[in-house]
Amino acid sequence: MTKQTILGRVTQLAKANINALLDQAEDPQKMLDQLIRDYTSNISEAEQAVAATIGNLRLMEQDHREDVAAAKEWGEKALAASRKADELRAGGSGPDADKFDNLAKVALGRQLQSEKEATTAEPTIAAQTEVVDKLKLGLDQMKAKLTELKSKRDELVARAKSAQAQNQMMDSVKSIDVLDPTSEISRFEDKVRREEAKALGKQELAASSLDAQFEQLDTLGNSAEVEARLAALKTAS
């Protein structure tokens, strides 16, 4: 996986429009669950790739520091060899002085090589540092997007459960309609009313029968009085 490919994937995922994806999904919850799995997997892969990129950058930085240190060290060796050559030449030892001058030249050549390698690496290190910074930013955005996805998923699940509960409640209320004459409650109410009417009828019937008995008793009383008066008349005559 090249650096550009890594950077492109990270940028694409970080810029994904969650709301647009949800609008297109037949089952938003399943869509979010799949997105979360994909994001988690991609973040893991991107982290490994970014870690490798950072590792390569650190190696280049280490090599650069070593080249800079080597250039300094060879420069010091060249200076020491040159001073030794000057000292020997001043003492009349020309051949030995030439030997140290040659050593100084070799050290200077090594110094130039180290400086060249350090200078050549600097643009690459700068470019690689920029790439790493972008990759880190992209990873942070991906992690933020993953948090947003999880929050959206939790919110959606909660709303779905709430809507389901409301629908179940409304269906239950609808099935128990006290105004429906065919419902069980209405039939039971009718039955109670019939029983109440029957009781009233019995009470009314009982009351009518009692009145009739009292009327009959009054009639018997009148007949007895008539007979008693008739007997009194006969006695008086």
C-alpha positions in Angstrom: 0.0 0.0 0.0 1.6 3.3 -1.1 1.5 6.5 0.9 -0.8 8.2 -1.6 -3.3 5.3 -1.4 -3.3 5.4 2.4 -3.8 9.1 2.4 -6.6 8.9 -0.2 -8.5 6.2 1.7 -8.2 8.1 5.0 -9.4 11.3 3.4 -12.3 9.6 1.6 -13.5 7.9 4.8 -13.1 11.0 6.9 -15.3 13.0 4.5 -18.1 10.4 4.2 -21.5 12.0 4.5 -23.4 9.8 7.0 -26.8 11.5 6.6 -26.6 10.9 2.8 -25.7 7.3 3.3 -28.6 6.8 5.7 -31.1 8.5 3.3 -30.2 5.9 0.7 -30.3 2.9 3.0 -33.4 0.6 3.1 -32.5 -0.4 6.7 -30.6 2.5 8.4 -29.7 0.5 11.5 -28.1 -2.3 9.5 -26.4 0.3 7.3 -24.9 2.0 10.4 -23.8 -1.3 11.9 -22.0 -2.2 8.6 -20.5 1.3 8.4 -19.2 0.9 12.0 -17.6 -2.4 11.2 -16.1 -1.0 8.0 -14.8 2.1 9.7 -13.3 0.1 12.6 -11.6 -2.2 10.2 -10.3 0.6 8.0 -9.1 2.6 11.0 -7.2 -0.5 12.2 -5.6 -0.9 8.7 -4.9 2.8 8.4 -3.3 2.9 11.9 -0.9 0.1 10.9 0.0 1.8 7.6 0.5 5.1 9.3 2.6 3.5 12.0 4.8 2.0 9.3 5.1 5.4 7.6 6.0 7.1 10.8 8.6 4.4 11.5 10.2 4.9 8.1 10.2 8.7 8.8 11.9 8.2 12.1 14.6 5.9 10.5 15.3 8.6 7.9 15.5 11.3 10.6 17.9 9.0 12.5 20.0 8.5 9.4 20.1 12.2 8.8 21.2 12.9 12.4 23.9 10.3 11.9 25.1 11.9 8.6 25.2 15.3 10.3 27.1 13.9 13.2 29.5 12.0 10.9 30.2 15.2 8.8 31.1 17.0 12.0 33.3 14.2 13.2 35.1 13.9 9.8 35.6 17.6 9.8 37.2 17.4 13.2 39.5 14.6 12.1 40.5 16.5 9.0 41.3 19.5 11.1 43.4 17.4 13.5 45.3 15.7 10.6 46.0 19.1 8.9 47.3 20.6 12.2 49.5 17.6 12.6 50.8 17.9 9.1 51.6 21.6 9.7 53.4 20.7 12.9 55.5 18.0 11.2 56.3 20.2 8.3 57.4 22.9 10.6 59.7 20.4 12.3 61.3 19.5 9.0 59.5 16.2 8.5 58.1 16.7 5.1 57.1 13.1 4.2 55.2 12.6 7.5 53.6 15.9 7.0 52.4 14.9 3.5 50.9 11.6 5.0 48.8 13.6 7.5 47.7 16.0 4.8 46.5 13.0 2.8 44.6 11.8 5.8 43.1 15.2 6.1 42.0 15.0 2.5 40.4 11.6 3.0 38.6 12.9 6.1 37.4 16.0 4.1 36.1 13.6 1.4 34.2 11.6 4.0 32.8 14.9 5.4 31.6 16.0 2.0 29.9 12.6 1.4 28.1 12.7 4.8 27.0 16.3 4.2 25.7 15.4 0.7 23.7 12.5 2.1 22.2 14.6 4.9 21.3 17.4 2.4 19.8 14.9 0.0 17.6 13.4 2.7 16.2 16.7 4.0 13.5 17.3 1.2 12.4 13.7 1.5 12.1 14.0 5.3 10.1 17.3 5.0 7.8 15.7 2.4 7.4 12.6 4.6 6.7 14.7 7.6 3.9 16.5 5.8 2.4 13.2 4.7 2.5 11.8 8.3 0.8 15.0 9.6 -2.0 14.6 7.0 -2.3 10.9 7.9 -2.6 11.6 11.6 -5.2 14.3 10.9 -7.1 11.9 8.7 -7.0 9.2 11.4 -8.3 11.7 14.0 -11.2 12.6 11.6 -12.0 8.9 11.1 -12.1 8.3 14.8 -14.4 11.3 15.2 -16.6 10.0 12.4 -16.7 6.6 14.1 -17.8 8.2 17.3 -20.5 10.0 15.3 -21.6 6.8 13.7 -21.9 5.0 17.0 -23.9 7.9 18.4 -26.2 7.9 15.3 -26.7 4.2 15.7 -27.6 4.4 19.4 -30.0 7.3 18.7 -31.6 5.4 15.8 -32.1 2.2 17.9 -33.6 4.2 20.7 -36.0 6.0 18.4 -37.0 2.8 16.7 -37.7 1.1 20.0 -39.7 4.1 21.2 -41.8 4.2 17.9 -42.4 0.4 18.2 -43.6 0.8 21.8 -45.9 3.6 20.8 -47.3 1.7 17.9 -48.0 -1.3 20.2 -49.7 0.9 22.7 -51.9 2.5 20.0 -52.8 -0.9 18.6 -53.8 -2.1 22.1 -55.9 1.0 22.8 -57.6 0.6 19.4 -58.5 -3.0 20.0 -60.3 -2.0 23.2 -62.9 0.4 22.0 -65.7 0.8 24.6 -68.0 2.5 22.0 -67.9 -0.6 19.8 -71.2 -2.5 20.3 -69.5 -5.7 19.1 -66.7 -5.5 21.7 -66.6 -7.8 24.7 -67.1 -4.8 27.1 -70.2 -3.6 25.3 -71.7 -7.1 25.3 -71.0 -7.4 29.0 -72.5 -4.0 29.7 -75.7 -5.1 27.8 -75.9 -8.2 29.9 -75.6 -6.2 33.1 -78.3 -3.8 31.9 -80.6 -6.8 31.1 -80.0 -8.2 34.6 -80.8 -4.9 36.1 -84.0 -4.5 34.1 -85.1 -8.0 35.1 -84.5 -7.2 38.8 -86.6 -4.0 38.4 -89.3 -6.0 36.7 -89.4 -8.5 39.6 -89.6 -5.6 42.1 -92.4 -4.0 40.2 -94.2 -7.3 39.9 -93.8 -8.0 43.6 -95.1 -4.5 44.4 -98.2 -5.0 42.2 -99.0 -8.4 43.8 -98.9 -6.9 47.3 -101.2 -4.0 46.4 -103.7 -6.6 45.0 -103.6 -8.5 48.2 -104.3 -5.4 50.3 -107.2 -4.5 48.0 -108.7 -8.0 48.4 -108.3 -7.6 52.1 -110.2 -4.3 52.0 -113.0 -6.0 49.9 -113.4 -8.8 52.5 -113.6 -6.2 55.3 -116.4 -4.4 53.6 -118.4 -7.6 53.1 -118.1 -8.5 56.7 -119.3 -5.0 57.8 -122.3 -5.3 55.5 -123.2 -8.7 57.0 -122.8 -7.4 60.5 -125.1 -4.4 59.9 -127.7 -6.7 58.2 -127.7 -8.9 61.3 -128.2 -5.9 63.5 -131.1 -4.7 61.5 -132.8 -8.0 61.8 -132.3 -8.1 65.6 -133.7 -4.7 66.0 -137.0 -5.5 64.3 
